Amino acid sequence: MRKATIRARLTLIYGGLFLLAGTVLLAVTYVLVDQRLAHGFGFTMRGTGGRESVSFPQGAQINADQAEHLRDIVRQVQEDARRDALDSLLTQGGVALAVVTLVAVAFGWLAAGRALQPLQQITGTARRIAGADGAGRGLHERIALAGPTDEVKELADTFDLMLERLDRSFDGQRRFVANASHELRTPLAINRSLVELAITRPDAPAELRQLGETLLSVNERHERLIDGLLTLADSENALAEHAEVDLAEIAGHVAEQTARSTALGVTRELAPARTVGDPVLLERLTQNLVENAVRHNIGADGWLSVATAVVDGHATLTVSNSGPVVPGYEIETMFLPFRRLNRERVAGHRGFGLGLSIVRAVARAHGGTVRATPRPDGGLVVTVSLPTTA
């Protein structure tokens, strides 16, 4: 139920109660006044020697004929006065009832807004947390509702307690990933050094060198996995560096290196697109997009395109590539950690499924978004949109 609907309903309740009370009061007043006016003006009739006379409070006496005539006049005057009094009561009472109803509606609107203010504060906090970029971001915020201890404050305090536990949980998870990754890098580096030392010995047999090369390949794969986990953990934390960066320079550098190391056709359309963020993470974002485009290209006529521009007030980086047709329902799966397309698993590709996950995490850390669209002829168009400094 939306808060505007609740406020309107509370206002109708307040106005309805005042209208009902005013209607009842007006009806009771109408009945009492009608009964009071029915008693007349206070004269009485009595008999005197077979003839009726009218006795007034002043003691004046009139005969029966005069009394009959006077009685008709008095009845008419009394009826007119009664009718005028009741009509005036209904008219003025109705106007007063309408004014009271309007005042009651205004008072009900203000009272409902004041009563719903704590709920609006809770809703605003929840909306800001839900709209925060990245998993666990915004959980440091608290409602901290002040006021008397009632049901609403108890709800706010319970919500704050839940946020505190979630914040500790997400923070502990990020620290665990970062610490575990750092701890694993050291033994992997030692393994690489020992294997390289063993296979570079002059008297090393061919079997040992072949085994060493295999171990180096496995070790390198593990190092890339650990490096990806570290990058993913760092990108989900608050940015440690805020520098003005031109996406065109980063994209040009990465595209130049890719063109030297691959036979694919690499095209560049680099317009200035300045943003603020961590240059290392933005370079890793661009590198992951380009590597993903290279990995999913097949055939000698494959190509990829890197473009930067400012679109609708946002600095954009777009990487397009040829390749197999990607079903639309698998687009979201590609951005999940350790998730790969079905055809990649069948073909035995050596990726970890962290590339696009890191891209999304870095984009969110910079207050941006990433969107992937499959090309009808095969391949993808991935667009990263970041706030511009222009």
C-alpha positions in Angstrom: 0.0 0.0 0.0 1.4 3.4 -0.9 1.9 6.1 1.7 -0.3 8.5 -0.3 -3.2 6.0 -0.1 -2.7 5.5 3.6 -2.7 9.3 4.2 -5.8 9.7 2.1 -7.6 7.0 4.0 -6.7 8.4 7.4 -7.9 11.8 6.2 -11.2 10.4 5.1 -11.5 8.7 8.5 -10.9 11.9 10.4 -13.3 13.9 8.1 -15.9 11.1 8.3 -15.8 11.1 12.1 -16.2 14.9 12.3 -19.0 14.8 9.7 -20.8 12.0 11.5 -20.5 13.8 14.9 -21.7 17.1 13.4 -24.6 15.4 11.6 -25.7 13.8 14.9 -25.4 17.0 16.8 -27.4 18.9 14.2 -30.2 16.3 14.2 -30.4 16.3 18.0 -30.5 20.2 18.0 -33.2 20.1 15.3 -35.4 17.8 17.4 -35.0 19.7 20.6 -35.8 23.1 19.0 -38.8 21.6 17.2 -40.2 20.3 20.5 -39.5 23.6 22.3 -41.3 25.6 19.6 -44.3 23.2 19.8 -45.2 24.6 23.3 -46.4 27.9 21.7 -46.2 31.3 23.3 -47.5 30.5 26.8 -51.3 31.4 26.7 -54.0 29.0 28.1 -57.7 28.5 27.4 -60.3 28.1 30.2 -64.1 28.1 30.5 -66.2 30.8 32.1 -70.0 30.3 32.3 -70.2 28.2 29.2 -68.0 30.5 27.3 -64.3 30.1 26.6 -61.9 32.8 27.3 -58.1 33.2 27.0 -56.1 34.1 30.0 -52.7 35.8 29.4 -49.9 36.1 31.9 -50.8 39.8 32.4 -54.3 38.8 33.5 -56.2 40.4 30.5 -59.5 38.8 29.6 -61.1 38.4 26.1 -64.3 36.6 25.0 -64.5 33.4 23.1 -64.9 34.9 19.6 -62.0 37.2 20.0 -60.0 34.3 21.5 -60.8 32.1 18.5 -59.8 34.7 16.1 -56.7 35.5 18.1 -55.9 31.9 18.4 -55.9 31.4 14.6 -53.6 34.4 14.2 -51.3 33.1 17.0 -51.2 29.7 15.4 -50.3 31.1 12.0 -47.6 33.3 13.5 -46.3 30.4 15.6 -46.2 28.1 12.6 -44.4 30.7 10.5 -41.9 31.4 13.3 -41.4 27.7 13.9 -40.8 27.1 10.2 -38.4 30.0 9.9 -36.5 29.0 13.0 -36.1 25.4 11.7 -35.2 26.5 8.2 -32.6 28.9 9.7 -31.3 26.1 11.9 -30.9 23.7 9.0 -29.3 26.3 6.7 -26.9 27.7 9.3 -26.2 24.3 10.8 -25.5 22.9 7.3 -23.0 25.7 6.5 -21.4 25.3 9.9 -21.2 21.5 9.3 -19.6 22.0 5.9 -17.0 24.4 7.4 -16.3 22.0 10.2 -15.9 19.1 7.8 -13.4 21.0 5.7 -11.5 22.0 8.8 -11.6 18.3 9.9 -10.3 17.2 6.5 -7.4 19.7 6.7 -6.7 18.7 10.2 -6.8 15.0 9.3 -4.4 15.5 6.4 -1.9 17.2 8.7 -2.4 14.7 11.5 -2.0 11.8 9.1 1.2 13.3 7.6 2.6 13.7 11.1 1.7 10.2 12.0 3.2 8.8 8.9 6.4 10.8 9.1 8.3 8.0 10.9 7.2 5.5 8.3 8.3 7.9 5.5 11.7 8.1 7.2 12.0 4.3 7.3 10.9 4.0 3.7 13.4 6.7 2.6 16.2 4.9 4.3 15.3 1.5 2.9 15.0 3.0 -0.6 18.4 4.6 -0.4 19.9 1.3 0.7 18.2 -0.6 -2.0 19.3 1.9 -4.6 23.0 1.8 -3.5 25.4 0.4 -6.1 27.1 -2.8 -5.4 26.3 -5.6 -3.0 26.4 -4.5 0.6 26.8 -0.8 -0.2 24.7 1.6 1.9 24.3 -0.8 4.8 26.2 1.6 7.0 23.2 4.0 7.0 20.8 3.8 10.0 17.3 5.2 10.6 18.0 6.3 14.1 14.4 7.2 14.7 13.9 9.6 17.7 10.7 9.8 19.7 8.6 7.9 22.2 9.0 4.1 22.5 6.0 2.8 20.5 5.4 0.3 17.7 6.9 2.5 15.0 10.1 3.1 16.9 10.4 -0.5 17.7 10.1 -1.3 14.0 12.8 1.3 13.2 15.1 -0.1 15.9 14.6 -3.6 14.6 15.4 -2.5 11.1 18.6 -0.8 12.3 19.7 -4.0 14.0 19.1 -6.0 10.9 21.2 -3.4 8.8 24.0 -3.6 11.4 24.1 -7.4 11.1 24.0 -7.4 7.3 26.7 -4.7 7.2 29.0 -6.8 9.4 28.2 -9.9 7.3 29.1 -8.2 4.0 32.1 -6.5 5.4 33.4 -9.8 6.8 32.8 -11.5 3.5 34.8 -8.9 1.6 37.6 -9.0 4.1 37.7 -12.8 4.0 38.0 -12.8 0.2 40.7 -10.1 0.2 42.7 -11.7 3.0 42.4 -15.2 1.5 43.5 -14.0 -1.9 46.5 -12.2 -0.5 47.5 -15.3 1.5 47.2 -17.5 -1.5 49.3 -15.3 -3.8 52.5 -15.9 -1.7 52.6 -19.7 -2.0 51.7 -19.4 -5.7 54.6 -17.1 -6.3 56.9 -19.4 -4.4 55.7 -22.4 -6.5 56.3 -20.5 -9.7 59.8 -19.5 -8.6 60.7 -23.1 -7.6 59.3 -24.6 -10.9 61.1 -22.0 -13.0 64.3 -22.7 -11.2 63.9 -26.5 -11.7 63.2 -26.4 -15.4 66.0 -23.9 -16.2 68.7 -26.1 -14.8 71.1 -27.2 -17.5 70.9 -30.9 -16.5 67.1 -30.9 -16.3 65.7 -33.8 -18.3 63.1 -33.2 -21.0 60.3 -34.9 -18.9 61.0 -32.6 -16.0 60.9 -29.5 -18.3 57.6 -30.7 -19.8 56.1 -31.3 -16.3 57.4 -27.9 -15.2 55.8 -26.1 -18.1 52.5 -27.8 -17.3 52.8 -26.8 -13.6 53.6 -23.2 -14.6 50.5 -23.1 -16.8 48.4 -24.4 -13.9 50.1 -22.0 -11.5 49.5 -19.0 -13.9 45.8 -20.0 -14.1 45.5 -19.9 -10.3 47.3 -16.6 -10.1 44.9 -15.1 -12.6 42.0 -16.4 -10.5 43.4 -14.9 -7.3 44.1 -11.7 -9.1 40.5 -11.6 -10.3 39.1 -12.3 -6.8 41.3 -9.5 -5.4 40.1 -7.1 -8.1 36.5 -8.1 -7.5 36.8 -7.6 -3.7 38.5 -4.2 -4.2 36.0 -2.9 -6.7 33.1 -3.7 -4.3 34.7 -1.5 -1.6 34.7 2.3 -1.5 37.1 3.8 -4.1 40.5 4.6 -2.6 41.5 7.0 -5.3 39.5 9.7 -7.2 41.3 11.0 -10.2 40.2 12.6 -13.4 40.5 10.0 -16.1 39.9 10.1 -19.9 38.4 6.8 -21.0 39.7 7.5 -24.5 43.3 7.3 -23.3 42.7 4.1 -21.4 40.8 2.4 -24.2 43.4 3.5 -26.7 46.2 2.0 -24.6 44.4 -1.3 -24.1 43.3 -1.5 -27.8 46.9 -0.8 -29.0 48.3 -3.7 -26.9 45.5 -6.0 -28.1 46.1 -5.2 -31.7 49.8 -6.2 -31.3 49.0 -9.5 -29.6 46.1 -10.8 -31.8 45.3 -11.2 -35.4 41.8 -9.8 -35.0 40.9 -6.6 -36.7 40.7 -3.9 -34.0 39.0 -0.6 -34.8 39.0 2.4 -32.6 36.6 5.4 -32.4 37.9 7.3 -29.4 36.3 10.6 -28.5 37.2 12.4 -25.2 35.1 10.9 -22.3 36.3 12.2 -19.0 35.2 10.8 -15.7 36.5 10.6 -12.1 37.6 7.3 -10.5 40.4 4.9 -9.9 42.6 4.7 -13.0 43.8 1.1 -12.2 40.3 -0.3 -11.8 39.1 1.5 -15.0 42.0 0.1 -16.9 41.1 -3.4 -15.6 37.5 -2.8 -16.6 38.5 -1.9 -20.2 41.0 -4.8 -20.3 38.4 -7.3 -19.2 36.0 -6.1 -21.9 38.6 -6.4 -24.6 39.9 -9.8 -23.4 36.3 -11.0 -23.3 35.8 -9.8 -26.9 39.0 -11.5 -28.1 38.2 -14.8 -26.3 34.7 -15.1 -27.9 35.9 -14.4 -31.4 36.1 -17.3 -33.8 37.5 -17.5 -37.3 40.2 -15.6 -39.1 37.8 -12.8 -40.1 36.9 -11.9 -36.5 36.9 -8.3 -35.3 36.4 -6.1 -32.3 35.6 -2.4 -31.9 36.4 0.0 -29.1 34.6 3.3 -28.9 34.4 6.1 -26.3 32.1 9.1 -26.3 29.9 11.3 -24.1 26.2 10.3 -24.5 23.4 12.1 -22.6 25.8 13.5 -20.1 27.6 10.2 -19.4 31.1 9.0 -20.4 30.6 5.8 -22.3 32.9 3.0 -23.3 31.5 0.6 -25.9 33.3 -2.7 -26.9 31.7 -4.6 -29.8 32.9 -7.9 -31.2 32.0 -10.6 -33.7 31.5 -14.2 -32.6 28.8 -16.8 -32.0 25.2 -15.8 -31.5 24.5 -15.2 -27.8 20.9 -15.9 -26.6 19.3 -13.0 -24.9 18.3 -15.0 -21.9 22.0 -15.7 -21.1 23.1 -12.1 -20.9 22.4 -11.6 -17.2 24.2 -14.9 -16.5 27.4 -13.6 -18.0 27.7 -11.0 -15.3 27.4 -13.4 -12.4 30.7 -14.6 -10.7 32.0 -18.0 -11.8 29.2 -18.3 -14.4 29.9 -19.0 -18.0 27.8 -19.6 -21.1 26.7 -23.2 -21.8 28.7 -23.4 -25.0 31.9 -22.2 -23.1 31.6 -25.1 -20.6 31.0 -27.6 -23.4 33.9 -26.3 -25.5 36.2 -26.4 -22.4 37.1 -22.7 -22.4 39.6 -21.8 -19.7 37.9 -18.7 -18.4 36.8 -18.3 -14.8 33.6 -16.4 -15.3 35.0 -13.3 -13.4 35.7 -10.9 -16.3 32.3 -9.4 -16.7 31.6 -9.7 -13.0 34.6 -7.4 -12.3 33.4 -5.0 -15.1 30.0 -4.6 -13.4 31.5 -4.3 -9.9 33.9 -1.6 -11.1 31.2 0.3 -13.0 28.9 0.3 -9.9 31.8 1.4 -7.7 32.1 4.5 -10.0 28.4 5.2 -9.9 27.9 3.8 -13.4 26.1 1.0 -15.2 27.0 -1.7 -17.7 24.7 -3.1 -20.4 25.2 -6.0 -22.8 23.3 -6.5 -26.0 23.6 -9.5 -28.3 24.3 -8.7 -32.0 21.9 -10.4 -34.5 24.9 -11.6 -36.5 26.7 -13.0 -33.5 28.8 -11.4 -30.8 28.1 -8.8 -28.2 27.9 -5.0 -27.7 28.9 -4.1 -24.1 28.4 -0.5 -23.1 29.7 1.0 -19.8 28.2 4.3 -18.8 30.0 6.5 -16.1 29.3 10.0 -14.7 31.2 12.6 -16.7 33.2 15.5 -15.4 32.2 17.8 -18.3 
